[in-house]
Amino acid sequence: MGYFVDHRTKKIHHSQFAGDSCGFLQTPIDQREFTDKLEYVENLAEKEYEHCPHCQTAQSTVG
């Protein structure tokens, strides 16, 4: 699984499920990082980063 790390807000997103409600669009591109390294992401989470609550599962749309 891929991850998207927002270094501005210190949030870890699941690339597959990240969406508008995650709020990362305000983060400059140079403060965004994509990775598939689970060990790296877990290390960040043990420090000061947290998993985004909005993209742990697929987001649904109401139409």
N, C-alpha and C positions, 0 to 999 in steps of 0.2 A: 504494500500500500504506500502511496506517496503522501508526503506531508508538505505543508506550506507554512513556513515560520515567518511570523510578522515580528521583526525585531523592535519596531516602534512601540507596539502595545504588549510585547512579550507574550504572544498567544501562538499556540500550535494548532493548525487547522488540518483536517483531513482533506487533501486535494480533491478527492472524489466528491465530497459533500459540501465544500465551501461555497457560499453564496452571498447575496447582498446583505443578509442579516448578520453576517460575521463582521462587517464594518471595516474590512481591510482596504477598501478602495481609496481611503484617505492616506494610506501609507505610501511614501515614495518608493519607487521601484528598487532603488539601491538599498532599501531597508527590508526587502522581501527575499526569502530564500526558499528554494524547492529542494527537497531531499527525499530519498527512499530509505535512508539509514535509520532504522528503528532505535538502535543503541544511542545514536546521537540525539534523537528526539527525547528518549527517556532520560538522558543526561540533562538536557535542558529543563525538563519537567521537574527533576529533582532539585534544581536550583531555583531560579526565580520566574520561570515560564509556566504558563498554565494552558491546559487544553481548552479550546473554544467550545462553549456549551452549545453553540448553534450548528455545528457541523459534525456531530458524532454519528449521525444517521442521515439518510437522504431527506432533504427538505421537500415537502409537498406544496403544491400550489392549489389554490382554490379558484376554480374557473367557472 
